[in-house]
Amino acid sequence: MAADPRFFPAGSALTLAEAAAAAGGELVGGDAALRITGVGPLQSAGPAEVSFLDNRRYAAQLAATQAAAVVLAPEMLAKLPAGRAAIVTAQPYLAFGRIARALHPPVAPRPGVHPAAVVDPSASIGPGTEIGPFAVIEAGAEIGAGCIIGPHAVVGAGVVLGEGCRIGAHASLSHAIAGRFVVLHPGARVGQEGFGFAVTPEGRFETMPQLGRVLLEDFVEIGANACVDRGSQTDTVLGAGTRLDNMVQIGHNVRTGRGCVLVAQVGISGSTRLGNGVQMGGQAGVTGHLEIGDRAQIAAQSGVMSDVGPGEVVGGSPALPMRETLRAHATLRRLAAKPGKPAP
């Protein structure tokens, strides 16, 4: 199905040669001058669209595709039917994404401040920035060039945004300094008070002052309704290129390295440190004050209660090395089997 132009306006058409160049691949067959207007899946892409194959499970669909060209890996080229063009690359999914982005580029800012927005006179707004209706920019905030601040978004006092940032509708930032091309999806919350308190002799909870900041390095992306608490005494830091999915919770003083990926409903407790390239599956949780090494992988719904070394793959609750977790599950299944019947 082609992208709905109401939501995804098309840019300029590409020739097949230009599409291959955008993908960083090699055009094999086809008319290099043929103009491409869109992208689509193998089973429904039309003769003016590009599709892709990145999973051998769908190789059978190649025979029937009507796409003008298919982005695929070199080893799949022999399965392409005669008369179809290919864009050959070692990373078909990435290459296809680049073609799609070239055909449907992100919406550019519409420079200016909507009449219904509230912008403090002491705030600094960079050239080419769009401030949407009912957005609030508080005193001393600094917004870089070419940013988009969506409807009802709030940029708090003193917050700094680098160039090209996109702040979605109803998102809010306080006590934060962001680098270039940072993205907050709708409803994201950054910089609010961390969950820190002491218990008085009378048994009351007394909130501890949260005096740190949130530092978002370049190209950080934060999903819808995700929350990043500011630090208590030190800063909460998300390293360059880190991605948070929707509804992720980052506690105070957490620090991630570069390029971490945290999937939906992950929760990380205060003062835990993640190395570079850490990946965490959905609903995984990490207790506080732990060290998660570079390129560690944590399976979905894991409960991490101790440090994880660089490159380790862990799963289960409490999280153990994945081989141990799988053996434990296999043992439980055998124990649960009825006498005389194999384990399920």
C-alpha distance (Angstrom), angle and dihedral (degrees) to the residues before:
residue distance angle dihedral
M1 . . .
A2 3.79 . .
A3 3.79 119.9 .
D4 3.82 112.2 -88.6
P5 3.83 105.4 -110.4
R6 3.81 90.6 -148.1
F7 3.78 88.6 69.4
F8 3.81 103.9 20.2
P9 3.80 110.3 39.7
A10 3.78 112.9 -156.2
G11 3.75 121.7 -121.1
S12 3.76 124.3 -153.7
A13 3.80 118.7 -38.6
L14 3.81 117.4 -107.1
T15 3.76 130.7 -141.1
L16 3.79 115.5 -126.2
A17 3.79 87.8 -107.5
E18 3.81 90.8 53.5
A19 3.81 90.9 47.0
A20 3.80 90.5 53.0
A21 3.80 90.1 48.9
A22 3.81 91.6 50.0
A23 3.81 88.8 50.7
G24 3.78 94.2 47.0
G25 3.81 88.4 -126.3
E26 3.79 139.2 120.3
L27 3.80 120.7 -101.0
V28 3.82 111.0 -132.9
G29 3.80 115.9 -170.4
G30 3.77 126.9 -22.6
D31 3.78 131.2 83.7
A32 3.78 109.5 -57.1
A33 3.82 89.9 -154.2
L34 3.82 95.3 53.4
R35 3.81 109.6 121.6
I36 3.81 118.8 -124.9
T37 3.79 119.7 -155.8
G38 3.80 103.5 176.4
V39 3.79 151.2 -6.7
G40 3.79 132.8 -113.6
P41 3.81 146.2 160.1
L42 3.79 120.4 -73.2
Q43 3.79 95.3 -104.3
S44 3.81 96.7 51.4
A45 3.82 108.7 23.1
G46 3.78 112.2 122.3
P47 3.82 133.3 -141.5
A48 3.83 92.3 -85.3
E49 3.81 94.8 48.2
V50 3.80 137.5 81.8
S51 3.80 123.0 -134.1
F52 3.81 134.1 -179.2
L53 3.79 143.0 -142.2
D54 3.79 118.3 -150.7
N55 3.81 101.1 148.9
R56 3.80 123.9 60.3
R57 3.81 89.5 -144.3
Y58 3.81 88.5 76.7
A59 3.78 97.3 44.9
A60 3.83 90.8 108.6
Q61 3.80 89.3 65.3
L62 3.80 90.1 65.0
A63 3.78 91.2 77.4
A64 3.82 93.5 62.0
T65 3.79 102.4 34.2
Q66 3.79 118.3 123.3
A67 3.81 94.2 -165.1
A68 3.77 117.4 134.3
A69 3.79 88.7 -129.5
V70 3.79 137.9 -1.6
V71 3.78 123.4 -143.2
L72 3.80 107.7 -138.8
A73 3.78 145.6 146.4
P74 3.83 121.3 -89.0
E75 3.81 93.2 -107.8
M76 3.84 91.2 58.7
L77 3.80 95.9 51.7
A78 3.82 93.0 92.2
K79 3.83 90.3 60.4
L80 3.80 93.5 57.7
P81 3.83 110.5 107.7
A82 3.78 119.5 -116.3
G83 3.78 114.7 -85.7
R84 3.80 95.5 29.2
A85 3.79 122.2 112.5
A86 3.78 123.8 -133.8
I87 3.78 135.0 -157.3
V88 3.78 102.5 -150.5
T89 3.78 120.5 -153.2
A90 3.79 139.1 145.3
Q91 3.84 90.6 -121.1
P92 3.81 108.5 43.7
Y93 3.81 97.3 171.5
L94 3.80 93.6 51.4
A95 3.79 91.5 44.5
F96 3.81 92.3 49.5
G97 3.79 89.8 50.2
R98 3.78 90.6 54.7
I99 3.79 91.6 52.3
A100 3.80 90.8 48.1
R101 3.80 90.0 50.0
A102 3.80 91.3 50.2
L103 3.81 91.0 51.6
H104 3.82 95.1 41.4
P105 3.80 106.5 29.6
P106 3.82 119.9 -172.6
V107 3.78 114.5 -85.9
A108 3.78 109.2 -91.0
P109 3.80 120.9 -128.3
R110 3.79 116.4 -93.3
P111 3.79 98.6 -140.2
G112 3.75 117.0 -126.8
V113 3.78 145.1 63.6
H114 3.79 118.0 -86.9
P115 3.83 112.5 -123.7
A116 3.81 90.5 -121.0
A117 3.82 93.9 54.5
V118 3.81 121.1 100.8
V119 3.80 114.1 -138.0
D120 3.79 120.4 175.9
P121 3.81 111.7 -128.6
S122 3.81 90.9 -124.7
A123 3.81 93.1 57.2
S124 3.80 118.8 103.9
I125 3.81 117.2 -135.7
G126 3.81 117.9 -167.3
P127 3.80 122.8 -134.5
G128 3.77 117.7 -82.5
T129 3.80 94.5 20.1
E130 3.80 122.9 142.6
I131 3.82 120.0 -144.6
G132 3.80 111.2 -167.2
P133 3.81 130.9 -145.5
F134 3.80 117.2 -64.5
A135 3.80 91.9 3.4
V136 3.81 114.5 145.5
I137 3.80 123.7 -144.1
E138 3.79 110.2 -174.0
A139 3.78 132.2 -150.5
G140 3.80 117.9 -56.8
A141 3.80 95.7 3.5
E142 3.80 115.5 149.1
I143 3.79 118.5 -149.8
G144 3.79 118.5 -172.0
A145 3.77 129.3 -135.6
G146 3.79 121.2 -67.9
C147 3.80 97.8 12.4
I148 3.81 126.6 148.3
I149 3.81 117.9 -143.4
G150 3.81 107.9 -169.8
P151 3.80 130.6 -142.3
H152 3.80 115.6 -62.9
A153 3.81 92.0 1.9
V154 3.80 116.9 145.3
V155 3.80 124.2 -145.9
G156 3.79 106.0 -170.2
A157 3.76 131.5 -137.6
G158 3.79 113.6 -65.0
V159 3.80 94.9 3.3
V160 3.81 114.7 148.5
L161 3.80 123.5 -150.3
G162 3.79 122.2 -174.5
E163 3.77 124.4 -140.6
G164 3.78 121.9 -59.0
C165 3.81 97.8 17.2
R166 3.81 119.2 155.2
I167 3.79 118.9 -153.6
G168 3.80 113.1 -171.0
A169 3.78 129.4 -139.3
H170 3.80 115.1 -64.5
A171 3.82 92.8 2.5
S172 3.79 117.8 137.4
L173 3.80 137.2 -158.3
S174 3.77 129.7 -171.2
H175 3.81 133.3 163.0
A176 3.81 88.3 13.1
I177 3.78 140.3 130.3
A178 3.80 115.6 -163.8
G179 3.78 130.2 -170.2
R180 3.79 128.6 -144.4
F181 3.80 125.4 -42.0
V182 3.79 95.5 3.4
V183 3.82 114.1 165.1
L184 3.80 128.4 -154.1
H185 3.78 114.0 -174.3
P186 3.81 120.5 -145.3
G187 3.78 115.6 -58.0
A188 3.80 96.4 9.5
R189 3.82 114.8 149.3
V190 3.78 122.0 -151.0
G191 3.78 129.0 176.3
Q192 3.78 102.5 15.3
E193 3.80 121.3 143.7
G194 3.78 114.7 -69.8
F195 3.81 122.9 -122.0
G196 3.79 99.1 -97.6
F197 3.78 127.6 135.2
A198 3.79 143.5 146.1
V199 3.81 127.5 -137.0
T200 3.81 116.4 -120.3
P201 3.83 122.3 -141.5
E202 3.80 86.6 -102.7
G203 3.79 90.9 57.6
R204 3.78 97.0 -107.1
F205 3.81 123.0 137.5
E206 3.78 112.6 -119.2
T207 3.78 116.3 -165.4
M208 3.78 115.0 -124.6
P209 3.81 115.0 -135.4
Q210 3.80 110.6 -98.6
L211 3.80 101.6 -147.7
G212 3.81 102.3 164.5
R213 3.78 132.2 92.7
V214 3.80 139.5 -130.4
L215 3.80 116.0 -112.8
L216 3.80 115.2 -163.0
E217 3.78 111.9 -170.5
D218 3.81 124.7 -149.9
F219 3.82 118.6 -54.9
V220 3.81 95.8 8.2
E221 3.81 111.7 155.3
I222 3.80 123.5 -160.4
G223 3.81 120.7 -165.3
A224 3.78 130.2 -131.0
N225 3.81 114.4 -65.7
A226 3.79 92.8 -0.1
C227 3.81 116.3 144.2
V228 3.81 130.2 -145.1
D229 3.81 115.0 -174.2
R230 3.77 120.8 -148.9
G231 3.78 119.3 -116.4
S232 3.77 125.0 -90.1
Q233 3.81 100.9 -140.2
T234 3.81 100.1 -17.5
D235 3.82 128.1 37.4
T236 3.78 131.7 -86.0
V237 3.81 106.2 -127.8
L238 3.81 132.2 -166.6
G239 3.79 110.9 -166.2
A240 3.78 124.6 -128.9
G241 3.80 115.0 -68.6
T242 3.80 95.3 8.6
R243 3.82 115.3 152.4
L244 3.80 126.2 -152.0
D245 3.79 117.5 -167.7
N246 3.81 122.6 -144.2
M247 3.81 118.3 -58.2
V248 3.80 97.6 11.8
Q249 3.81 117.5 153.0
I250 3.81 121.0 -147.2
G251 3.81 114.8 -172.6
H252 3.77 127.8 -145.3
N253 3.82 119.6 -67.3
V254 3.81 93.3 11.5
R255 3.80 112.8 148.0
T256 3.78 124.7 -164.5
G257 3.77 128.2 -169.3
R258 3.78 125.4 -132.1
G259 3.78 123.2 -55.0
C260 3.80 100.5 7.3
V261 3.82 118.4 163.5
L262 3.81 118.7 -152.2
V263 3.81 115.0 -177.2
A264 3.82 127.6 -146.6
Q265 3.81 118.9 -49.6
V266 3.78 95.3 5.8
G267 3.80 111.4 153.5
I268 3.79 125.2 -159.3
S269 3.78 119.1 -170.8
G270 3.79 124.5 -138.5
S271 3.80 125.0 -63.6
T272 3.80 95.8 8.3
R273 3.79 115.2 141.5
L274 3.80 125.0 -146.8
G275 3.79 122.8 -163.0
N276 3.79 126.3 -139.7
G277 3.80 119.6 -56.9
V278 3.81 98.0 8.2
Q279 3.82 114.1 166.1
M280 3.81 123.6 -157.9
G281 3.81 124.8 -174.8
G282 3.79 124.7 -135.8
Q283 3.82 119.2 -62.3
A284 3.79 93.7 6.1
G285 3.79 114.5 147.4
V286 3.80 132.7 -156.8
T287 3.78 124.8 -162.5
G288 3.77 120.7 -134.1
H289 3.81 132.2 -78.1
L290 3.82 95.4 21.2
E291 3.81 131.5 137.5
I292 3.80 117.7 -132.7
G293 3.81 110.5 -169.0
D294 3.79 129.8 -133.0
R295 3.82 115.4 -68.4
A296 3.80 93.7 1.6
Q297 3.81 115.0 157.7
I298 3.80 122.4 -146.0
A299 3.80 117.6 -167.0
A300 3.80 123.7 -129.1
Q301 3.84 116.1 -78.5
S302 3.79 92.4 12.1
G303 3.79 120.3 150.8
V304 3.80 108.2 -145.0
M305 3.81 112.7 -159.6
S306 3.80 102.1 160.0
D307 3.79 138.4 38.3
V308 3.81 118.3 -69.2
G309 3.79 117.9 -146.2
P310 3.80 126.6 -131.9
G311 3.80 112.4 -72.2
E312 3.81 94.5 4.8
V313 3.81 120.2 144.0
V314 3.80 113.0 -148.7
G315 3.78 136.6 174.4
G316 3.78 143.6 166.6
S317 3.78 132.2 50.0
P318 2.93 112.6 -54.0
A319 3.80 85.8 27.7
L320 3.80 115.7 -120.8
P321 3.79 132.8 170.8
M322 3.80 104.9 -64.4
R323 3.81 95.1 -114.3
E324 3.81 90.6 56.5
T325 3.80 91.8 46.9
L326 3.81 92.5 51.5
R327 3.82 91.7 47.5
A328 3.80 90.1 50.5
H329 3.82 91.6 51.4
A330 3.80 90.9 48.3
T331 3.81 90.7 51.6
L332 3.81 92.0 49.9
R333 3.80 91.0 50.9
R334 3.79 90.8 52.3
L335 3.79 91.6 48.9
A336 3.82 91.0 49.0
A337 3.82 93.9 51.5
K338 3.80 117.0 106.8
P339 3.81 115.2 -110.8
G340 3.78 110.8 -85.6
K341 3.81 93.8 15.4
P342 3.80 125.3 96.1
A343 3.78 119.1 -114.5
P344 3.81 112.9 -92.5
